[in-house]
């Protein structure tokens, strides 16, 4: 009985985990370059809005392309909007936490203003979305197939492919080495000829692009309507980044754990077997676990050493 319930809710957990994972992965690029980015929530909202507007505008004329173009629009919008954070944090040496907070506030206000200008209500609904499908052959595997490869969105596999590529890029290429060096010892990296400013700009822009992708995936899969908020998913992605110790594999595990916990919390309202624990407890559980982990492992934290520290353009 419980196995049947897990099979039913697992596809929803994976669908919820995909935008969470890709957004946390975006935060990894930024913080590995040395720039703290707590503006992930706002960057997701930008991608959420851009995806909704684009799909809404094109679904009547080119329905088959509208979703792909909407996802691309979310990526571009997130990357461009992240330039505000990059310019303030890197070029102006502003406090990175304050800059990220401003991104969150500005994104929410701007998108709601434009949404109300467009629709009059602040909500943008779409009629098209990505259709769930089973992965051929793999969905027939006993036990594993029904859980992982049935009723999935193709964006989930795109996100996992980006995750795998990111691991390779960060740890097996010279670009990844330079990026990580900028977040650990920027002055040493600069002495070796690395353009720290450029690498940090790239890290923040990739962060914005992936967070924008996370927002676009939301609108194209399970959300279906832009309402001005991603319900704290960007902050949960930041928690996954910290809980995963700034490593791709750790982020994958943390994102899935948080995604599954949130899904169970939502499902507990309609599934009697989960009513033993109040839904509100399940919803705050990931955040509580993160705080406990930070307290217990703060001394052995693997955060980039120079994350949050401005880099002097003069090299001093």
KAPEQUI-V205917 format. One record per residue. RES is the residue in one small letter. OMEGA is omega as a letter, one per 20 degrees, with the letter a starting at -180 (none if undefined). Layout:
res | omega
RES | OMEGA
RES | OMEGA
//
This chain:
res | omega
x | a
x | r
x | r
x | r
x | r
x | r
x | a
x | a
x | a
x | r
x | r
x | r
x | r
x | r
x | r
x | a
x | a
x | r
x | r
x | a
x | a
x | r
x | r
x | r
x | r
x | r
x | r
x | r
x | a
x | a
x | r
x | r
x | r
x | a
x | r
x | a
x | r
x | r
x | a
x | r
x | a
x | r
x | r
x | r
x | r
x | r
x | r
x | a
x | a
x | r
x | a
x | a
x | a
x | a
x | r
x | a
x | a
x | a
x | a
x | a
x | r
x | a
x | a
x | a
x | a
x | a
x | r
x | r
x | r
x | r
x | r
x | r
x | r
x | r
x | a
x | a
x | r
x | a
x | a
x | a
x | r
x | r
x | r
x | r
x | a
x | a
x | a
x | a
x | a
x | a
x | a
x | a
x | r
x | r
x | a
x | r
x | r
x | r
x | r
x | r
x | r
x | r
x | r
x | a
x | a
x | a
x | r
x | a
x | a
x | a
x | r
x | r
x | a
x | r
x | r
x | r
x | a
x | a
x | a
x | a
x | a
x | r
x | r
x | a
x | r
x | r
x | r
x | r
x | r
x | a
x | r
x | r
x | r
x | r
x | a
x | r
x | a
x | a
x | a
x | r
x | r
x | r
x | a
x | a
x | a
x | a
x | a
x | a
x | r
x | r
x | a
x | r
x | r
x | r
x | r
x | a
x | r
x | r
x | r
x | r
x | r
x | r
x | r
x | r
x | a
x | r
x | r
x | a
x | a
x | a
x | a
x | a
x | r
x | r
x | r
x | r
x | r
x | a
x | a
x | r
x | r
x | r
x | a
x | a
x | a
x | a
x | r
x | r
x | r
x | r
x | r
x | r
x | r
x | r
x | a
x | a
x | a
x | a
x | r
x | r
x | r
x | r
x | a
x | a
x | r
x | r
x | r
x | a
x | a
x | r
x | r
x | r
x | r
x | r
x | r
x | r
x | r
x | a
x | a
x | a
x | a
x | a
x | r
x | a
x | r
x | a
x | r
x | a
x | r
x | r
x | r
x | a
x | r
x | r
x | r
x | r
x | r
x | r
x | r
x | r
x | a
x | a
x | r
x | r
x | r
x | r
x | a
x | a
x | r
x | r
x | r
x | r
x | a
x | a
x | r
x | r
x | r
x | r
x | r
x | r
x | r
x | r
x | r
x | r
x | r
x | a
x | a
x | a
x | a
x | r
x | a
x | a
x | a
x | a
x | r
x | r
x | r
x | a
x | a
x | r
x | r
x | a
x | r
x | a
x | r
x | a
x | r
x | r
x | r
x | r
x | r
x | r
x | r
x | r
x | a
x | a
x | a
x | a
x | a
x | a
x | a
x | r
x | r
x | a
x | a
x | r
x | r
x | a
x | r
x | r
x | a
x | a
x | a
x | r
x | a
x | none
//
